[in-house]
C-alpha cells in the first residue's frame, strides 16, 4: 500500500493519535472516508460525462456522413 511498510504505518498511526487524540480518531476516519467516497464519486461522474460526450460526438459525425454521402 503506497510502498509503506508496517513500521511506517505504525509511526503514522502514533503521530495521528498524538495530534488528534484517541477520542477524535473515529471522527478523523469518518471524514477521511467521506472525502475518499466523494472523490471516487466525482471521478465516476467525470468518466460518465466523457463517455456521454464521446457517444454524442460519434452520433454527430455519423449523421454528418449520412447527409454528405
Phi and psi restraints in degrees (value plus and minus 20) as a CYANA .aco file:
   2 UNK   PHI      39.4    79.4
   2 UNK   PSI       0.7    40.7
   3 UNK   PHI      51.7    91.7
   3 UNK   PSI      -1.5    38.5
   4 UNK   PHI    -118.6   -78.6
   4 UNK   PSI     116.3   156.3
   5 UNK   PHI    -110.4   -70.4
   5 UNK   PSI    -198.6  -158.6
   6 UNK   PHI     -82.6   -42.6
   6 UNK   PSI     -61.3   -21.3
   7 UNK   PHI     -83.9   -43.9
   7 UNK   PSI     -62.8   -22.8
   8 UNK   PHI     -84.0   -44.0
   8 UNK   PSI     -64.1   -24.1
   9 UNK   PHI     -82.3   -42.3
   9 UNK   PSI     -58.8   -18.8
  10 UNK   PHI     -84.8   -44.8
  10 UNK   PSI     -61.1   -21.1
  11 UNK   PHI     -84.4   -44.4
  11 UNK   PSI     -63.2   -23.2
  12 UNK   PHI     -82.4   -42.4
  12 UNK   PSI     -63.2   -23.2
  13 UNK   PHI     -80.7   -40.7
  13 UNK   PSI     -62.8   -22.8
  14 UNK   PHI     -84.4   -44.4
  14 UNK   PSI     -63.1   -23.1
  15 UNK   PHI     -83.1   -43.1
  15 UNK   PSI     -61.4   -21.4
  16 UNK   PHI     -83.4   -43.4
  16 UNK   PSI     -61.0   -21.0
  17 UNK   PHI     -86.0   -46.0
  17 UNK   PSI     -56.6   -16.6
  18 UNK   PHI     -88.5   -48.5
  18 UNK   PSI     -62.3   -22.3
  19 UNK   PHI     -90.8   -50.8
  19 UNK   PSI     -69.0   -29.0
  20 UNK   PHI    -117.7   -77.7
  20 UNK   PSI     -42.3    -2.3
  21 UNK   PHI      65.7   105.7
  21 UNK   PSI     135.7   175.7
  22 UNK   PHI     -88.0   -48.0
  22 UNK   PSI     -49.5    -9.5
  23 UNK   PHI     -90.0   -50.0
  23 UNK   PSI     -51.5   -11.5
  24 UNK   PHI    -107.5   -67.5
  24 UNK   PSI     -29.3    10.7
  25 UNK   PHI     -78.0   -38.0
  25 UNK   PSI     -63.5   -23.5
  26 UNK   PHI     -82.4   -42.4
  26 UNK   PSI     -56.8   -16.8
  27 UNK   PHI     -87.7   -47.7
  27 UNK   PSI     -59.6   -19.6
  28 UNK   PHI     -85.1   -45.1
  28 UNK   PSI     -63.3   -23.3
  29 UNK   PHI     -82.8   -42.8
  29 UNK   PSI     -62.0   -22.0
  30 UNK   PHI     -83.6   -43.6
  30 UNK   PSI     -64.7   -24.7
  31 UNK   PHI     -83.8   -43.8
  31 UNK   PSI     -60.2   -20.2
  32 UNK   PHI     -84.5   -44.5
  32 UNK   PSI     -63.0   -23.0
  33 UNK   PHI     -82.5   -42.5
  33 UNK   PSI     -62.3   -22.3
  34 UNK   PHI     -84.3   -44.3
  34 UNK   PSI     -59.7   -19.7
  35 UNK   PHI     -83.2   -43.2
  35 UNK   PSI     -64.1   -24.1
  36 UNK   PHI     -84.7   -44.7
  36 UNK   PSI     -62.2   -22.2
  37 UNK   PHI     -81.0   -41.0
  37 UNK   PSI     -65.3   -25.3
  38 UNK   PHI     -84.8   -44.8
  38 UNK   PSI     -58.0   -18.0
  39 UNK   PHI     -82.6   -42.6
  39 UNK   PSI     -67.3   -27.3
  40 UNK   PHI     -81.9   -41.9
  40 UNK   PSI     -59.9   -19.9
  41 UNK   PHI     -82.4   -42.4
  41 UNK   PSI     -63.5   -23.5
  42 UNK   PHI     -83.3   -43.3
  42 UNK   PSI     -62.1   -22.1
  43 UNK   PHI     -83.8   -43.8
  43 UNK   PSI     -62.6   -22.6
  44 UNK   PHI     -83.4   -43.4
  44 UNK   PSI     -61.6   -21.6
  45 UNK   PHI     -83.5   -43.5
  45 UNK   PSI     -60.2   -20.2
  46 UNK   PHI     -85.8   -45.8
  46 UNK   PSI     -62.2   -22.2
  47 UNK   PHI     -83.0   -43.0
  47 UNK   PSI     -62.8   -22.8
  48 UNK   PHI     -82.6   -42.6
  48 UNK   PSI     -60.5   -20.5
  49 UNK   PHI     -85.2   -45.2
  49 UNK   PSI     -61.2   -21.2
  50 UNK   PHI     -82.0   -42.0
  50 UNK   PSI     -62.7   -22.7
  51 UNK   PHI     -84.3   -44.3
  51 UNK   PSI     -63.0   -23.0
  52 UNK   PHI     -83.0   -43.0
  52 UNK   PSI     -62.4   -22.4
  53 UNK   PHI     -84.9   -44.9
  53 UNK   PSI     -59.2   -19.2
  54 UNK   PHI     -85.5   -45.5
  54 UNK   PSI     -63.4   -23.4
  55 UNK   PHI     -81.8   -41.8
  55 UNK   PSI     -61.4   -21.4
  56 UNK   PHI     -85.2   -45.2
  56 UNK   PSI     -59.3   -19.3
  57 UNK   PHI     -85.1   -45.1
  57 UNK   PSI     -63.0   -23.0
  58 UNK   PHI     -83.6   -43.6
  58 UNK   PSI     -60.2   -20.2
  59 UNK   PHI     -83.8   -43.8
  59 UNK   PSI     -63.6   -23.6
  60 UNK   PHI     -83.9   -43.9
  60 UNK   PSI     -61.7   -21.7
  61 UNK   PHI     -85.4   -45.4
  61 UNK   PSI     -60.9   -20.9
  62 UNK   PHI     -88.9   -48.9
  62 UNK   PSI     -54.4   -14.4
  63 UNK   PHI     -86.7   -46.7
  63 UNK   PSI     -59.1   -19.1
  64 UNK   PHI     -84.2   -44.2
  64 UNK   PSI     -59.1   -19.1
  65 UNK   PHI     -88.0   -48.0
  65 UNK   PSI     -56.6   -16.6
  66 UNK   PHI     -86.3   -46.3
  66 UNK   PSI     -61.7   -21.7
  67 UNK   PHI     -90.3   -50.3
  67 UNK   PSI     -53.7   -13.7
  68 UNK   PHI     -98.4   -58.4
  68 UNK   PSI     -49.9    -9.9
